[in-house]
Amino acid sequence: MDDKTGNFGVDAAAAMKAGGERIAGQSSALGVTMIDQAQANAQEAFAAMRAAAQAKDLSEVMQIQGDYLRAQGKRSMDQARQIGELIMSFGRAAVTPPPRREE
């Protein structure tokens, strides 16, 4: 067994470890982003319910519901785009080879 063959195993193990660390970090970022989005959605829903409960008449309730639904639709699209961008960055990171070690 020569140096190159021995180093290949060490290099492969290091690359696998680095890949695992990248995946763990990315998974954490995705989870935190999803929790943040769920929290924002819940806060907006409760604000709309509170406003509807304080409405003076049915037309005001309908206006509040319509505004909420429009805002939620936009928020959902923005959130889906944000998650998609995170997943794409994970994919790019997964196929980017780690830097080579100096021999």
C-alpha positions as CSV (number, residue, x, y, z in Angstrom):
1,M,0.0,0.0,0.0
2,D,1.5,3.4,-1.0
3,D,0.9,6.8,0.4
4,K,-1.7,7.7,-2.2
5,T,-3.9,4.7,-1.4
6,G,-3.6,5.3,2.4
7,N,-4.4,9.0,2.0
8,F,-7.5,8.2,-0.1
9,G,-9.1,6.5,2.8
10,V,-8.3,9.4,5.1
11,D,-9.5,11.9,2.6
12,A,-12.7,10.0,2.0
13,A,-13.4,9.8,5.7
14,A,-12.8,13.5,6.1
15,A,-15.1,14.3,3.2
16,M,-17.8,12.1,4.6
17,K,-17.5,13.8,8.0
18,A,-17.5,17.3,6.4
19,G,-20.6,16.4,4.4
20,G,-22.4,15.1,7.5
21,E,-21.6,18.3,9.3
22,R,-22.9,20.4,6.4
23,I,-26.1,18.4,6.2
24,A,-26.7,18.8,10.0
25,G,-26.2,22.5,9.9
26,Q,-28.5,22.9,6.9
27,S,-31.2,20.7,8.4
28,S,-31.1,22.9,11.5
29,A,-31.4,26.1,9.4
30,L,-34.4,24.6,7.6
31,G,-36.1,23.6,10.8
32,V,-35.6,27.0,12.4
33,T,-36.9,28.8,9.2
34,M,-40.0,26.6,9.2
35,I,-40.7,27.3,12.9
36,D,-40.2,31.1,12.3
37,Q,-42.7,30.9,9.4
38,A,-45.3,29.0,11.5
39,Q,-45.0,31.5,14.3
40,A,-45.5,34.4,11.9
41,N,-48.5,32.7,10.4
42,A,-50.0,32.0,13.8
43,Q,-49.5,35.6,14.9
44,E,-51.1,37.0,11.8
45,A,-54.1,34.6,12.2
46,F,-54.7,35.6,15.8
47,A,-54.4,39.3,14.9
48,A,-57.1,38.8,12.2
49,M,-59.3,36.9,14.6
50,R,-58.9,39.6,17.2
51,A,-59.8,42.3,14.7
52,A,-62.8,40.3,13.5
53,A,-64.0,39.8,17.0
54,Q,-63.9,43.6,17.5
55,A,-65.6,44.4,14.2
56,K,-68.7,46.6,14.3
57,D,-70.6,44.9,11.6
58,L,-70.5,42.0,9.1
59,S,-69.0,44.1,6.3
60,E,-66.0,44.9,8.5
61,V,-65.6,41.2,9.3
62,M,-65.7,40.4,5.6
63,Q,-63.1,43.1,4.9
64,I,-60.8,41.8,7.7
65,Q,-61.1,38.2,6.3
66,G,-60.4,39.3,2.8
67,D,-57.3,41.3,3.8
68,Y,-56.1,38.4,5.9
69,L,-56.5,35.9,3.1
70,R,-54.7,38.1,0.6
71,A,-51.9,38.7,3.0
72,Q,-51.7,35.0,3.9
73,G,-51.6,34.0,0.2
74,K,-48.6,36.4,-0.4
75,R,-46.9,35.2,2.8
76,S,-47.3,31.6,1.7
77,M,-45.7,32.3,-1.6
78,D,-42.8,34.1,0.0
79,Q,-42.4,31.3,2.5
80,A,-42.4,28.7,-0.2
81,R,-39.8,30.6,-2.1
82,Q,-37.6,31.0,1.0
83,I,-37.8,27.2,1.7
84,G,-37.1,26.4,-2.0
85,E,-34.0,28.7,-2.0
86,L,-32.8,27.0,1.2
87,I,-33.2,23.6,-0.3
88,M,-31.5,24.7,-3.5
89,S,-28.5,26.0,-1.5
90,F,-28.4,22.7,0.3
91,G,-28.2,20.9,-3.0
92,R,-25.4,23.1,-4.3
93,A,-23.5,22.6,-1.0
94,A,-24.0,18.8,-1.3
95,V,-22.4,18.6,-4.7
96,T,-19.6,21.0,-4.0
97,P,-16.5,18.9,-3.3
98,P,-14.7,19.8,-0.1
99,P,-11.3,21.5,-0.5
100,R,-8.5,19.1,-1.1
101,R,-5.9,18.6,1.6
102,E,-2.3,19.5,0.9
103,E,-0.1,16.5,0.7
